[in-house]
Amino acid sequence: MLTETRTYPGARRPDRTYRHEADGVGLAVYEWGRESDPVVFMVHGGSDFAGTFDVFAPLIAAGGWRVVAWDARGHGDSDHAALYSWEADIRDALSVMGSITDEPVPVVAHSKGGAFMMQLLDGSPYRASRMVNIDGMPSKRRMPDVPDHDQTRILAGDVAKWLDYRHIAHSAERKPGTFEELAQRRAVMNPRLSIEWLEYLVTIGARQDEDGWRWKLDPTMRFGGFGPWHAEQSALRMVSLTIPFLGILGTVDEPMGWGARARDLQPWIPAGGRLEVMEDIGHFVHIEDPEGVSKMVLEFLS
Amino acid sequence: MSISYLQHNRISLALHTVREGSGRPLLLLHGLGEDATRVSQMPVKWAGPVYALDFTGHGASTVPRGGGYNAEILMADVDIALRHIGEPVTIVGRGLGGYIGFLISCGRAALVRGLVIVDGPGLAGGASNTVSTTEIASVGKRNAGTPDPWALIELSRDSRPASYVLSFLRLAIANSGIEEPVAIASKVSPKWIDALKREAGVITDISMQEALDMYAAL
């Protein structure tokens, strides 16, 4: 079977790849840059994988940094687990970070990665020296008023749907498709990213089976639309951070984004930190404008 | 006791038949770190068949690698058991099992004919407000048995905010067809139970057996 290959301008696979065992869960770890350079951790968002940093990470590495990233459990080439949770993602992150250094080093994190790293650093502030949070700053959305009985009906539906799925999760498989179909499917969630980039991602984040290509993301992962977590918790943790902080926010709403507005986030930026708002850019700020964001990040890290 | 093993995603769940009987089944849910054997020893008078479930990471159920527990996953454990039992049940939940029983009695309101919450480990859960929780990166070397240390850590600090609990209670009230679908027989009253006690549809100041007798008569 031929392996599909694609190139993308500026994209470079990691210089080193290896496995790390996080309490029995095998995680795929990637590094760009010289081993002797200072470490910066790079954390991807939900449903993504470290390969989505293939343009951005080399730019940071070229600035004199050893970039260390990993695929979260169930994502990319890391093991599929029986259980997934925010807490488990935090613990996996600590496990990888602890295997590299016990010193506080910078963290650059995107989307869900940014949100859970703020929780990690709120409880373990000695782990990082600086934080760049790329559109991983949830804030309370201004939703229209929904009557109580409608809220109850919506919640009942969400819970029932999620429970129903748990009965068939053990036999769940990702839908196979052609190489191009997988890129098109991803485009639904990443509508602002070019098809050339999405096809490049297929070569990393998907595998080729006998009956077609499938994304590697664990098919059993399906998040319910309910749970005790709420966005204000992230804001409270963000404002408590004591390390230098740079938040980067695109202004264009996207399906994978948080819908956060600068005016809502600004009061929660940690003292001495700053929020950079990038106009006419979506949730994947570092992919849409890798040059601009990497320049901003390198200046902040220096 | 006999055991049926049920598949919940990558976990094999042990559902114990404690005894046979005639009438509506009773499902017993254990506390944090306990198992079906422990909860089966409760002095329960019930005419129907009695079942007890080992949650994920407990008793004879599978211990997953690397934790990742939350209350909602255990709610789904119970839903798997409910489908196997095949008819509406009454539930007694001890400690953590009381909270999980509460979630499923709301999430699958038509399948639960009354929930009784009793004291036991894991009843309180974690803080209901935002806290700076130092993360534990490893439990170190351990044997392969139960209870899973990650279950003990993660399920003793899961958040149970009142707003979330009350949104679930509304499901039970709207969909169970029972006027008072939840009975609180615990003496310990963490914040999430305090919130429930103030609501219509929740019985307080009642013993476990009194509540069971009441639900048996439905």
Interface residues (C-beta under 8 A of the other chain):
Chain A: A22 D23 G24 V25 R73 D79 H80 A81 A82 L83 Y84 S85 E87 A88 I90 R91 D92 L94 S95 G98 L120 D122 G123 S124 D148 H149 Q151 T152 L155 A156 V159 A160 W162 L163 R166 H167 A169 H170 T220 G224 F226 G227 P228 W229 H230 E232 Q233 L236 R237 S240
Chain B: Q7 H8 N9 R10 I11 T56 T62 P64 R65 G66 G67 G68 Y69 N70 E72 I73 M75 A76 D79 I80 R83 C106 G107 R108 A109 T130 S132 T133 T134 E135 I136 A137 S138 V139 W150 E154 D158 S159 R160 P161 Y164 S167 F168 R170 L171 A174 N175
